[in-house]
Amino acid sequence: MESRTQVELQVTDNAYHASYGQSDHLKLEKVRQEMEYINTIGKRFVAAIDRFHVHRALLFALQDLYSFSACCILLFDETPQLFIIPCQPLSASFIQEMVQRIVSAAQVVDFPPLDIQHLIATAYMDAPDEVAQYRTQEAMECTEVGSVLNIPLTVENRIIGLLCLFDELVGTFDSEMLRLTTMIADYAAVALDNVRLRERENALWRRAELERQRLELILRSMAEGLLITDEKGMVISLNQSAWQLFNLARVDIARNQSFYLADIAEDRAWLLHLSQMIEWAPNWQTNTNHASTVGDKDDIVPLTLSVSVAPLHDASQSTHRPTGVVAVLNDVTSNKQVERLKDEFVSVDSHELRTPLPSIKSYTLNLIRRIERRLRKAHVAQETQSASMDGQESPESYDLHTLRIIQSQTDHLERLVNDLLDLSQVQSGQLILHYDTFNLAELLANCVHSAQAGSEQHTILLDIQTPESAVIADRERIAQVIGNMLDNAIKYSPHGGQVIVNLERTEEGYRVTIKDEGIGITPEQLDHIFERFYRVRNTTSRQYAGVGLGLYVSKAIIDSHGGTIGVFNNSPIGATFYFTLPFKPVSKPLQLSESL
Ligand code: ADP
């Protein structure tokens, strides 16, 4: 820039020699000096990398023109910022007066009103070393403002702040220098605006970088494996845990290279499946907790991953195609191991648990009968002798009471063991059905009759909406489902009320609904109610006995008949359970949920 200006001046100079006189030559010389001066100043401003370099460049330029006590820069950003650059010691009263004058000048150029004290308290004192030593000999503290020069700092006709010069002497700021001072102020304004933009950019960049580092740290320390693909499904990033899981599954992948899963899958079904899930992910919201057996199927408990995939949407264009897919891999082998042990326990030990039950039941029954007989005899004897034990309970009747408790608890235990046995049958896919033709309305009537006998608090109403109800199904198993639903309707209606059992014929088959007036089920629980061992956990439900298997087994029974089972909430109280049965058996493979 400097050499170009010199060349231009050279040309102008030569042209002048050709056609102008001596006085013009002097003028031209002055202009040239001025331009050289401005050029030098301009270079200083251009080279300034931060606001303090700008302040320094500004001071050097201004101090060539004037000798003054302080230079102030007021900048209007989101919050106003005041920089005071003292050239000699300033007293508090001098600073107070300076700021007052700056505030008044700001009002003249239509800036919002400023609070003087706040401005003083937040002002930044910038004293470059060279400047601080500038007037050391006459370093007397300034007390009163003698002259002021205010110049707006303008960038493209926009006032970004004010440059205010102060001196304790009167008449310091020569109006002849005004043109040059304004030019310097313009340079400073552009340089300060650039610095401001650069500072903002840097702050944004720093924030983004911090966020990136934080995210990277989170991803690195996550126990779950994480894969991120681009929009074409190419894996572009994977965290440490994912890499370890691939290693565990003996899949060789280069750490820092992008790859398609299908390319490394070879004959590994789980990788092909994962690749497919990623390919389809853009069509889904999310696909969660899909269990994938990764290890050798012959292993006792093979390495099993739970895989969830979700499309990644750019926040700014959520309606468009995803920019990629994120897959989360979770090693659930230990869960599987626990489940396996649990299943083993259930299938083996429930048989063991069942073995002593018939003997306990029959011995208890014998004892009850014997004591009942004895009590009857004693009762007859008492009547004839008008015995003296009137009003007192005999030890025999106490024993009878105890035995009846044992009998009812054994029945309870038997039901529990049967549930566990059913569970193990369902788990191993060995729920065997014995089909028979029977009348569903009749079966319902029987079940309602025995449920009603067990509860005086409830009124069970049977509402049969169809004249015929012949079905081909496993009578005992369907009775088990109805019995379980009726037991629950009674159990979960602790204050009694009505239970309405309805049978109707639909196009697909018969539909049985059992509606109660009990505690009901919350919408969140509705989704889980048919899961094994699921019990609603709240303070009220703790008082009801059960293990959370009845509905799981009921669902398996209805599913294997090809029917449907479900539940909804009644308004305002209670729940309604229903199931449907096709007229004829529909062979439907037993579906054990693949989701974890
Ligand atoms: P259990 O009754 O042995 O706990 P179930 O599988 O029969 O097991 O039921 C699972 C859970 O569903 C119960 O624990 C209970 O929380 C809820 N539930 C079942 N039937 C009803 C009902 N009629 N009203 C309210 N909650 C019910």
Boltz pocket constraint, residues with backbone or C-beta under 6 A from the ligand:
constraints:
  - pocket:
      binder: B
      contacts: [[A, 484], [A, 485], [A, 488], [A, 489], [A, 492], [A, 516], [A, 518], [A, 519], [A, 520], [A, 521], [A, 529], [A, 531], [A, 534], [A, 535], [A, 536], [A, 541], [A, 545], [A, 546], [A, 547], [A, 548], [A, 549], [A, 550], [A, 551], [A, 552], [A, 574], [A, 575]]
      max_distance: 6.0
